[in-house]
Amino acid sequence: MLDIPSNTPAQAIVHLVSKPQILLGARANVSAKKPNNDSYENLICSERDKACVHEIITTLGERGKIYLLFNQGHINDLGDEIEHLHPLKFLTSIFCYPHIKRHMPEIYDDYFKRNGFMGGLAPNLSRESEKGKLNQYLGKFAQEIKVPLDKMRPFFDTHNWEGLVEFLITYKE
């Protein structure tokens, strides 16, 4: 359970910003489970994983900060369930589904929600890049989300994860 430093909602929201990964239940310091094979297709992403991602994104997109604060335990539990997902599979679980992707502008336009989202995603993308487990999957990732790799490549090359997410939100086939 979250240790809230005060009784006022405004101060509680500020507390969320100081620990942005709380919104997604992200555990950036915990290493992801490793698949047995190095192919993109073998990266773990079950139907249950997709359902958890969809519930998290839908909740963040549709609900306000106060709701998120009071339901944070459930959101953290969902985040714990998908902790093992490779960050590209996490993004695929969002950007392959128009009904889920439509929530991303609402999340990204809200400072608190965006920081929570990126606070979980960015360290995982950086970690996988440092391990050499990102570039090998980019071609298949690009195919799966139907975005030309050459348009995404600069974001990966510079580790501009916020720019990548913003690009994916606004990209139209």
C-alpha positions as CSV (number, residue, x, y, z in Angstrom):
1,M,0.0,0.0,0.0
2,L,1.1,3.5,-0.8
3,D,2.5,5.6,2.1
4,I,0.8,9.0,1.5
5,P,2.5,11.8,3.2
6,S,-0.6,14.0,3.8
7,N,-4.3,14.0,3.8
8,T,-5.0,16.3,0.8
9,P,-5.5,14.9,-2.7
10,A,-3.2,17.6,-4.2
11,Q,-0.3,16.6,-1.9
12,A,-0.9,12.9,-2.6
13,I,-0.7,13.5,-6.3
14,V,2.6,15.3,-5.8
15,H,3.7,12.2,-4.0
16,L,2.8,10.1,-7.0
17,V,5.0,12.3,-9.2
18,S,8.0,11.8,-6.9
19,K,7.5,8.0,-7.5
20,P,6.1,8.0,-11.0
21,Q,6.5,4.2,-11.5
22,I,3.8,3.7,-9.0
23,L,1.1,4.3,-11.6
24,L,2.2,1.2,-13.5
25,G,3.5,-0.9,-10.7
26,A,6.8,-0.8,-12.5
27,R,9.8,-2.3,-10.9
28,A,12.7,-0.9,-12.9
29,N,15.4,-2.5,-10.8
30,V,14.0,-6.0,-11.2
31,S,15.3,-7.9,-14.3
32,A,12.8,-9.3,-16.7
33,K,12.4,-13.1,-17.1
34,K,14.5,-14.2,-20.1
35,P,13.0,-16.2,-22.9
36,N,14.8,-19.3,-24.0
37,N,15.1,-18.2,-27.6
38,D,16.4,-15.0,-29.1
39,S,13.6,-14.6,-31.7
40,Y,11.0,-11.9,-31.3
41,E,8.2,-14.4,-31.7
42,N,9.4,-16.3,-28.7
43,L,9.3,-13.3,-26.3
44,I,6.6,-13.9,-23.7
45,C,3.3,-12.1,-24.1
46,S,0.3,-14.2,-23.2
47,E,-3.3,-13.3,-23.6
48,R,-3.4,-12.6,-19.9
49,D,-0.4,-10.3,-20.2
50,K,-2.2,-8.4,-23.0
51,A,-5.3,-8.2,-20.8
52,C,-3.3,-6.7,-17.9
53,V,-1.7,-4.1,-20.2
54,H,-5.1,-3.2,-21.7
55,E,-6.6,-2.8,-18.3
56,I,-3.7,-0.6,-17.1
57,I,-3.8,1.6,-20.2
58,T,-7.6,1.9,-20.2
59,T,-7.6,2.8,-16.5
60,L,-4.9,5.4,-16.9
61,G,-6.6,6.8,-19.9
62,E,-10.2,6.9,-18.6
63,R,-9.7,7.7,-14.9
64,G,-8.5,10.7,-13.0
65,K,-5.6,11.0,-10.6
66,I,-7.8,10.6,-7.5
67,Y,-9.3,7.3,-8.8
68,L,-5.8,6.1,-9.6
69,L,-4.5,7.0,-6.2
70,F,-7.2,5.0,-4.4
71,N,-7.0,2.1,-6.8
72,Q,-3.2,2.0,-7.0
73,G,-3.0,-1.4,-5.2
74,H,-4.9,-3.1,-8.0
75,I,-2.9,-1.2,-10.7
76,N,0.4,-2.2,-9.0
77,D,-0.8,-5.9,-8.9
78,L,-1.5,-5.7,-12.7
79,G,2.0,-4.2,-13.1
80,D,3.5,-7.0,-11.1
81,E,1.8,-9.5,-13.4
82,I,3.4,-8.1,-16.5
83,E,6.8,-7.3,-15.0
84,H,8.4,-10.1,-17.1
85,L,7.3,-8.5,-20.5
86,H,10.0,-7.3,-22.8
87,P,9.3,-3.6,-23.3
88,L,8.7,-4.0,-27.0
89,K,6.0,-6.6,-26.3
90,F,4.5,-4.2,-23.8
91,L,4.4,-1.5,-26.5
92,T,3.0,-4.0,-29.0
93,S,0.2,-4.8,-26.5
94,I,-0.8,-1.1,-26.8
95,F,-0.1,0.0,-30.3
96,C,-1.5,-3.0,-32.2
97,Y,-4.9,-2.3,-30.7
98,P,-6.6,0.9,-31.8
99,H,-9.1,0.7,-28.9
100,I,-6.2,0.7,-26.5
101,K,-3.9,3.1,-28.4
102,R,-6.7,5.7,-28.3
103,H,-6.0,6.2,-24.6
104,M,-2.4,7.1,-25.1
105,P,-2.9,10.8,-25.9
106,E,-4.9,11.1,-22.7
107,I,-2.1,9.5,-20.8
108,Y,0.7,11.4,-22.6
109,D,-1.0,14.8,-22.3
110,D,-1.2,14.5,-18.5
111,Y,2.1,15.2,-16.8
112,F,1.6,12.9,-13.9
113,K,0.3,10.0,-16.0
114,R,3.0,10.4,-18.7
115,N,5.7,10.4,-16.0
116,G,4.2,7.3,-14.4
117,F,4.1,5.6,-17.8
118,M,7.6,6.6,-18.9
119,G,9.0,5.9,-15.4
120,G,8.2,2.3,-15.9
121,L,8.9,2.0,-19.7
122,A,12.1,4.1,-20.2
123,P,14.4,2.2,-17.7
124,N,13.2,-1.1,-19.2
125,L,14.0,0.0,-22.8
126,S,17.4,1.3,-21.7
127,R,18.1,-1.9,-19.8
128,E,17.3,-4.1,-22.8
129,S,19.3,-1.9,-25.0
130,E,22.3,-2.1,-22.7
131,K,22.0,-5.9,-22.7
132,G,21.9,-6.0,-26.5
133,K,18.3,-7.3,-26.5
134,L,16.6,-4.4,-28.4
135,N,18.1,-3.9,-31.8
136,Q,17.7,-7.5,-32.8
137,Y,13.9,-7.3,-32.4
138,L,13.3,-3.9,-34.0
139,G,12.4,-5.3,-37.5
140,K,9.8,-7.7,-36.2
141,F,8.5,-5.1,-33.7
142,A,8.1,-2.6,-36.6
143,Q,6.3,-5.1,-38.7
144,E,3.9,-6.1,-35.8
145,I,2.9,-2.5,-35.0
146,K,2.9,-1.6,-38.8
147,V,5.3,1.3,-38.5
148,P,8.3,1.7,-40.8
149,L,11.5,0.9,-39.0
150,D,13.4,3.7,-40.6
151,K,11.0,6.2,-39.0
152,M,11.5,4.7,-35.5
153,R,15.2,4.0,-35.8
154,P,16.4,7.5,-34.7
155,F,14.5,7.2,-31.4
156,F,16.2,3.9,-30.7
157,D,19.6,5.1,-31.7
158,T,19.4,8.1,-29.4
159,H,17.4,6.4,-26.6
160,N,14.8,9.0,-27.0
161,W,12.0,6.9,-25.4
162,E,9.6,9.8,-24.8
163,G,10.0,10.8,-28.4
164,L,9.4,7.2,-29.5
165,V,6.2,7.0,-27.5
166,E,5.0,10.3,-28.8
167,F,5.8,9.3,-32.4
168,L,3.9,6.0,-31.9
169,I,0.9,7.9,-30.5
170,T,0.7,10.2,-33.5
171,Y,1.8,7.8,-36.3
172,K,-0.9,7.1,-38.9
173,E,-0.5,4.4,-41.5
